[in-house]
Amino acid sequence: MSDLEDQAEEIFATVEELREIAADGPATRKLLDSLFRTVHSLKANASANGLSNLVVVAHEFENLLYSLRTGQTALDNEALQMLTEGADSLFKSLTDDKSAVFANAIPAEIWTTLKEDEKHSLRQSVAEGAILFLVQTSFDVADFDQQFQGLKELLSNTGEVISTAPKVDSEQPGKINFRILYARAADSNQTLLELSRISGVRAEEIAIPLPPPSAIAQKRTPADLVRISLEDLDRIISSTHKLHRQIAAVVGAESNLTALEHGLLELSAKLVNLRMVPVERVLHRAVRAGRSAAVATGKEIDFELRGQDLLLDKSLSEAIADPLVHLLRNAVDHGIENNEDRAKLGKARSGKIVIEAAVFQGQTRITVTDDGRGIDHEVVAIAAKRLGVVDPDAVVDAEKCIRLLFRVGFSTALEVSKISGRGVGLDVVETGVEGVGGSVRVSSQLGKGSTFEIRLPVTFGLLEVVPITVGGRQYLIDASHVISKSMNESDVKTARLGSLLGQTINDHKNQAPATLLCQFGDQPVALTVDEIDETQHALIRGLGSRSGRWFGVAGASELRDGSVVLLLDLPRLVMRRSDPRYQR
């Protein structure tokens, strides 16, 4: 069913293009024709898959498009809104129909506990040809964590663990039972045989109704695709780069190996790119949620997307999907004023929300900016005192107000609405982003609007770096920050990198310091270090969920000699240079 999702995404993207031009002419007619063909194909695909609700919605969408193509209906704001609502209905019907197929097959007590990301993984796995199994086991309470982890790793090596559900049996208080949803692209009988050989494990296949044979006539078939986990892909990337390091180590002695080194570097880059996906789909999903929230609240809001062609690591793309949806809904409900209030304030009747994806100083950043009311610190403080989060007499400054917004269960809403008021929102954003080593930044101006910025870490990437040594330790610097490895300008501010790293002044007085002239802002900065090595390519890895807590560190890499070194987040470190303690 992945083709259905692709077609639904294409429909939404085309509607957004129509909204941007919104004028009669060849371009508009071409988009309407394309939209009609895609909807018609989706309807046929849905019919082949037995998704009756989706067929009905797609048919109604076709009727609207026919009316627009024949000139019976004008492509005005009302028609554009109907197209947007139609696209939303397609997505909802697709999700509902697909969920119904799985909900009928999976035990209700398990299905109802699945989170949305687990349901998505489940649907994706089956769509890619995997067979679903229910694995049941029981462990002693004393050492269940070790036994369970061992079983989970064993299953993960051959398939995908979708979800795990522990259960304590009152008749066996010393035991903890686990039911595991397990997907594997292999022969069912062979898989069941292998699972039966694991002590204490019982397994059964969960039969998911397959579409009729006519549905197999798709653009891509399972025979055309090979499923590979991100972990396996990471191992291939690492092996390729290890070979590259070994070749690079002897290039100096064998100059004819240079071409081979370049070839391996190119292969490494292509393998890394396999992890990358356009961020467009995630941004469009967030916009859909924002439009739905706008309709629910009766607000007129224009949504603008920027940077949707940016490529993002697949694991990060999936991780930020839900946080972005929460940010959009928050901007609509809390950020943008209603139409009447905006008119009284002299603002445009329609609010505006801009979602932008960009790379800044080597770091991926996704921002959600609205032109609404901004964060009223007094309102936040009153809500905090009402909820008992702070003492009634406490002084709540601006910075603390921002932090309160991310507190679990915190909400400034006095009533529960369809959009907010339950205290679920920004804490989900921060938890989701920090879970992949990212961070969230907030800036706001009362009466002008707010910006929420998601900063994402490096996961895997090839980067040209400059190895340097400071205080006897080796680090890496992004070569794109380096202007030159010497300095002739006397009016450039100079900073000791060792001080920025918190090192004490050491015994390198007999050695003349080396200087790097760097620039990543308006003013160049000269950094003094102990040694500078030759520029080289390095495979940078992220540092996991804790990386956001390591100030000034952007990742790590293994160099040609096998040593593991940290990649410095130079822009953040040099921000400290305004502090006299870090200046020479």
DAVENHU-V27126 format. One record per residue. N is the residue number from 1. PSI is psi in whole degrees, 0 to 359 (999 if undefined). OMEGA is omega in whole degrees, -180 to 180 (NA if undefined). Layout:
((N:PSI:OMEGA) (N:PSI:OMEGA))
This chain:
((1:6:-179) (2:330:178) (3:323:178) (4:317:179) (5:319:178) (6:317:180) (7:320:179) (8:320:177) (9:319:180) (10:322:178) (11:313:-179) (12:318:180) (13:321:180) (14:321:176) (15:321:178) (16:321:177) (17:319:177) (18:320:-180) (19:326:-178) (20:320:-178) (21:317:173) (22:49:177) (23:147:-179) (24:142:-180) (25:178:-178) (26:319:-178) (27:317:179) (28:315:180) (29:322:180) (30:318:179) (31:320:179) (32:319:178) (33:316:179) (34:318:180) (35:319:-179) (36:316:-180) (37:319:-179) (38:318:179) (39:320:180) (40:318:178) (41:320:178) (42:320:-180) (43:318:179) (44:319:179) (45:319:179) (46:320:179) (47:319:180) (48:330:180) (49:1:179) (50:26:-179) (51:83:-171) (52:320:-180) (53:319:180) (54:324:178) (55:316:-179) (56:314:-179) (57:317:180) (58:323:179) (59:318:178) (60:323:177) (61:318:177) (62:318:-180) (63:317:179) (64:316:-180) (65:323:178) (66:318:180) (67:322:179) (68:321:-178) (69:330:-179) (70:1:177) (71:6:178) (72:334:178) (73:135:180) (74:145:179) (75:74:178) (76:188:-178) (77:324:180) (78:318:179) (79:321:178) (80:321:178) (81:322:178) (82:322:177) (83:318:179) (84:316:179) (85:326:177) (86:317:178) (87:319:177) (88:319:-180) (89:323:177) (90:314:-180) (91:317:-178) (92:317:180) (93:320:179) (94:314:180) (95:316:-179) (96:316:-178) (97:315:-179) (98:322:180) (99:324:-180) (100:322:179) (101:315:-178) (102:321:-178) (103:327:179) (104:338:-176) (105:329:-175) (106:138:178) (107:134:-173) (108:322:-177) (109:341:176) (110:315:-178) (111:318:-176) (112:342:179) (113:352:-178) (114:137:174) (115:165:-176) (116:321:180) (117:328:177) (118:321:177) (119:321:179) (120:315:179) (121:321:179) (122:311:-180) (123:318:-179) (124:316:-178) (125:313:-180) (126:321:179) (127:332:-179) (128:4:175) (129:4:-180) (130:154:175) (131:142:-175) (132:138:179) (133:148:171) (134:114:-178) (135:126:-179) (136:140:-180) (137:171:-179) (138:135:-178) (139:154:174) (140:142:-180) (141:325:-174) (142:322:-176) (143:28:-176) (144:328:-176) (145:318:180) (146:315:-179) (147:317:-179) (148:318:180) (149:321:178) (150:317:178) (151:318:-179) (152:318:178) (153:321:179) (154:315:179) (155:321:-178) (156:334:-180) (157:336:-177) (158:350:-178) (159:212:-177) (160:124:175) (161:112:-177) (162:312:-179) (163:158:176) (164:134:-179) (165:106:178) (166:153:179) (167:133:179) (168:126:179) (169:122:-178) (170:335:180) (171:345:177) (172:74:-175) (173:341:180) (174:5:-177) (175:150:171) (176:123:180) (177:147:177) (178:138:171) (179:123:-172) (180:128:171) (181:121:-171) (182:127:180) (183:137:-179) (184:132:179) (185:75:-179) (186:170:179) (187:134:-175) (188:313:-178) (189:319:179) (190:317:180) (191:315:180) (192:323:178) (193:315:180) (194:318:-179) (195:327:-179) (196:339:-180) (197:350:179) (198:124:-176) (199:131:175) (200:10:-177) (201:133:173) (202:140:-177) (203:149:175) (204:150:179) (205:139:173) (206:112:-176) (207:118:176) (208:124:-179) (209:127:180) (210:152:177) (211:158:178) (212:164:-176) (213:328:-178) (214:338:-178) (215:348:-177) (216:345:-179) (217:79:-178) (218:171:179) (219:323:-180) (220:139:178) (221:160:179) (222:330:-179) (223:338:-179) (224:348:-172) (225:146:172) (226:122:-178) (227:130:180) (228:134:180) (229:159:178) (230:328:179) (231:317:178) (232:320:179) (233:320:179) (234:321:-180) (235:322:177) (236:317:178) (237:315:-179) (238:317:-180) (239:319:180) (240:317:-179) (241:330:175) (242:317:177) (243:322:178) (244:318:179) (245:319:-179) (246:319:178) (247:317:-177) (248:331:-178) (249:337:-178) (250:4:-179) (251:324:-179) (252:325:-179) (253:332:-179) (254:88:-175) (255:336:-178) (256:354:177) (257:356:-178) (258:316:-180) (259:321:178) (260:320:178) (261:314:180) (262:323:179) (263:319:179) (264:323:178) (265:319:179) (266:319:177) (267:319:178) (268:316:-179) (269:319:-180) (270:322:178) (271:319:177) (272:321:-179) (273:340:177) (274:336:178) (275:347:-171) (276:141:176) (277:151:177) (278:139:180) (279:355:-176) (280:314:-176) (281:318:-180) (282:319:180) (283:319:179) (284:322:178) (285:319:179) (286:319:179) (287:319:178) (288:316:179) (289:321:179) (290:317:180) (291:318:179) (292:318:178) (293:323:179) (294:318:178) (295:318:-178) (296:328:-179) (297:356:179) (298:27:-178) (299:144:175) (300:118:-175) (301:132:173) (302:132:179) (303:133:180) (304:130:178) (305:137:176) (306:141:175) (307:24:-177) (308:348:178) (309:355:-180) (310:138:177) (311:139:-177) (312:146:177) (313:136:-175) (314:320:-179) (315:322:178) (316:321:-180) (317:316:180) (318:326:-176) (319:329:-176) (320:358:-177) (321:306:-179) (322:316:176) (323:321:179) (324:319:178) (325:316:179) (326:320:-180) (327:319:179) (328:315:180) (329:323:178) (330:318:179) (331:321:179) (332:311:-172) (333:315:-176) (334:329:-174) (335:303:-175) (336:130:177) (337:162:174) (338:167:-172) (339:318:-178) (340:317:180) (341:321:179) (342:321:179) (343:319:179) (344:329:-180) (345:358:-179) (346:17:179) (347:164:174) (348:145:-177) (349:320:179) (350:131:174) (351:170:-179) (352:134:176) (353:127:-179) (354:127:176) (355:121:-175) (356:134:174) (357:130:-177) (358:162:173) (359:123:-179) (360:119:180) (361:44:176) (362:3:-177) (363:135:178) (364:131:180) (365:134:177) (366:122:-175) (367:146:173) (368:113:-175) (369:130:177) (370:157:178) (371:38:-175) (372:216:-170) (373:343:-176) (374:175:-178) (375:118:178) (376:106:-176) (377:328:-180) (378:319:178) (379:319:179) (380:317:-180) (381:319:179) (382:316:179) (383:320:-180) (384:319:179) (385:323:178) (386:323:-179) (387:356:180) (388:18:180) (389:324:177) (390:162:179) (391:148:-178) (392:329:-177) (393:3:-176) (394:147:174) (395:120:-177) (396:108:-179) (397:177:-175) (398:317:-178) (399:319:180) (400:326:177) (401:318:179) (402:316:-179) (403:325:180) (404:327:-179) (405:336:-179) (406:4:-179) (407:139:180) (408:129:178) (409:359:-177) (410:136:176) (411:140:176) (412:352:-178) (413:136:178) (414:337:-179) (415:153:176) (416:125:177) (417:183:178) (418:338:-174) (419:319:-173) (420:184:176) (421:352:-180) (422:4:179) (423:23:178) (424:122:-179) (425:270:-174) (426:333:175) (427:327:176) (428:321:179) (429:307:-176) (430:318:-180) (431:316:-179) (432:317:-178) (433:317:179) (434:336:179) (435:337:177) (436:16:176) (437:13:179) (438:187:179) (439:163:-180) (440:133:177) (441:146:-179) (442:134:171) (443:145:-175) (444:149:175) (445:121:-176) (446:126:179) (447:350:-177) (448:327:-180) (449:182:-177) (450:155:175) (451:125:174) (452:126:-175) (453:126:175) (454:122:177) (455:125:-174) (456:145:-178) (457:171:171) (458:137:174) (459:304:176) (460:134:176) (461:145:174) (462:131:-175) (463:142:173) (464:124:-172) (465:160:174) (466:111:176) (467:134:178) (468:160:178) (469:131:180) (470:123:178) (471:34:179) (472:2:180) (473:145:-178) (474:140:178) (475:171:175) (476:147:176) (477:136:176) (478:121:-176) (479:338:-180) (480:342:178) (481:343:-171) (482:122:176) (483:313:178) (484:165:180) (485:24:174) (486:170:-178) (487:127:178) (488:351:-176) (489:130:-176) (490:342:-175) (491:10:180) (492:134:178) (493:140:-178) (494:139:178) (495:144:175) (496:118:-178) (497:326:178) (498:321:178) (499:321:178) (500:331:179) (501:1:178) (502:14:179) (503:148:175) (504:158:179) (505:124:-172) (506:194:-173) (507:51:177) (508:28:-176) (509:333:-179) (510:352:-178) (511:126:180) (512:130:-179) (513:151:174) (514:156:-176) (515:135:174) (516:127:175) (517:115:-174) (518:158:175) (519:128:175) (520:17:176) (521:209:180) (522:329:-175) (523:137:175) (524:154:-180) (525:135:176) (526:124:180) (527:129:176) (528:132:179) (529:175:180) (530:313:-178) (531:152:176) (532:127:180) (533:178:-179) (534:143:177) (535:139:179) (536:169:176) (537:141:-180) (538:147:175) (539:109:-176) (540:132:177) (541:148:174) (542:166:-177) (543:18:174) (544:196:-173) (545:340:-178) (546:358:-173) (547:330:-179) (548:341:-178) (549:351:-179) (550:93:-177) (551:131:175) (552:8:179) (553:127:-177) (554:345:-178) (555:192:180) (556:162:-180) (557:160:175) (558:122:-177) (559:180:-176) (560:328:-179) (561:4:178) (562:355:-180) (563:144:179) (564:126:-177) (565:160:-180) (566:142:171) (567:123:-177) (568:141:172) (569:80:-171) (570:316:-180) (571:317:-179) (572:321:-180) (573:317:-175) (574:343:174) (575:337:-179) (576:353:-172) (577:344:177) (578:343:177) (579:122:-177) (580:335:-179) (581:338:-176) (582:8:180) (583:152:179) (584:999:NA))
